[in-house]
Amino acid sequence: MAGVSDGDAAASDSSTADDAERTNATMRGSKVVVDDVGKVYESDRQRVEALSGVRFTVNDGEFVCLVGPSGCGKTTLFRTIAGLEAPTSGEIRLDGEPVTGPGTDRGMVFQEYGLFPWRTVRENVAFGLEEQGVRGTERTDRIDEMLQLVGLTDFADAYPKELSGGMKQRVGIARALAVDPEILLADEPFGSVDAQTRDMLHQELLRIWSETEKTVLFVTHDVEEAVKLSDRVVVMAADPGRVREVVTVDLDRPRDRTEPAFGEYVDRVRRLIGE
Amino acid sequence: MSLETGATSGTGTSEAARPDEESDSVSTSSLADLDGTSFAYGAVGSLAFLALWQAAAMAVDRTYLLPSPVEVATAFVVELTAPTTFTVPFVGVAMPATRLTANLAQSLLHYLPGLVVGSVLGIALGVGMGWSGRLDDALTPVTRFLRPIPPLAWIVFAIVWIGIGHGGAAFIVGIGAFWINFYNAYAGVEGVETHLKEVAASLGVDDDLTMIRKVILPAATPSIATGIRTSIGQCWMIVVAAELFGAPGVGFQIINAAQNLATDVSVAYMAVISLVFLVSDGLFRRVERRVLAWRA
């Protein structure tokens, strides 16, 4: 039921949960531990087991993608990690602390952007800083830094309605990162943009990831996207939602979709999903 | 839309030309404002309306049955220039005024307080019920039951509690403003995207007041603004109705002049209401465009 590791990377066996055993030198310990998480939706007429016995870890600084067929509970799992929903059983730990609700330690990026339309780009990025009480030049500097990071300095005073989908999502990323979260959680963030923009955003996200050294947990249904971006791919299965296998993508970046090795990973993940 | 129907039913004398006028206003509003062609059509329609009105008035031998546009314009000028004084309530200072401005000031004395207080209370309850499921559950039966009662029906309580002066009229205007703003605020708050609240929570908003102030209210502003704008118009309808019971002001002049068979003066005061509505609505739209520049 729990994640079974892929053959060539036994060390990433997700069933070892919060164990410290790591062979990869770049990993600095567990950031997120998903510990035997179950989620059941019960109504008068039916009982849906959205998640069952889900276990895996995300290491500090790691880029992990969650993929799976629709209905495999990946969005439910995302929302549970974000603290927007409570698990029915098990728990999520962030830096060893159980997650009990949403918080600034987890920056969120949504497919539908979730920008505040009444705020300019700058004001959107400022939102979390205002809540943290960051003021004056410290706030301005931080905003400028974030806008530079996502390449939107020239659009600081534009309203969201004036931006393209790709630009909106970059604002979303800048806003989430402004408060310096421990981890960036993204739910199909590039699902609403065209393929060309998506490729560009992938490169940007990887650059931002390596510049900020953030941990990223990225939900997608796009297998190529998952293989292109992540250190490890958590492949989920449906009915009930569970981890089928965790695949370590052992490819150098930047990754090229046309490489045979890339294709092999994609095929393997697809087979696991059952596509 | 409802404003237009209300206005036309008030100016019953223009019944004959009404279909023309309405189709014209619909076509101009759906086209670009600065379209020269639609402006020309608008001018033609307006002139045709006036000509038809004038012809109909000339065909009727008794003036009070249908005063002509010229007679109405004359009466308007007379009312606008005839000197009188307006005593500012509470302060008691008599200020120089004309009959028209004095009557308008009388109307504003109950229109404005009723509009402001009714709107504020309506928005507050609408936001409260839109935000809190419990408050919503508790008060929905009450609001559903009270909502269909026309504001004017409350005149009985206006009379027995307050008396039919400015206070009573303001009370009725306030009830009208209350419901319009209540429903718009409620719908606005209910319609706030869940994502926005979740994003705000992930960015550190962890109490209701901050959430309402920084997310719910700004997100609901377009809907709230629509409520305010609608009530600005609707409350003029209510003002006139309330004044028919004896509160001083423009609406009282309409019925008072008609009782003296001076229907030209009545229509002149009808025109005053229309003009005041157009001006206040235009001003509010300007403010709205500026405040809601972010809207897609």
Interface residues (C-beta under 8 A of the other chain):
Chain A: A82 G83 L84 G101 P102 G103 T104 R106 G107 M108 F110 E112 G114 F116 P117 W118 R119 T120 F127 G128 E131 Q132 Y159 P160 K161 R175 A176 V179
Chain B: E193 H195 L196 E198 V199 A200 A201 S202 L203 G204 V205 D206 T210 K214 V215 P218 A219 T221 A293 W294 R295 A296
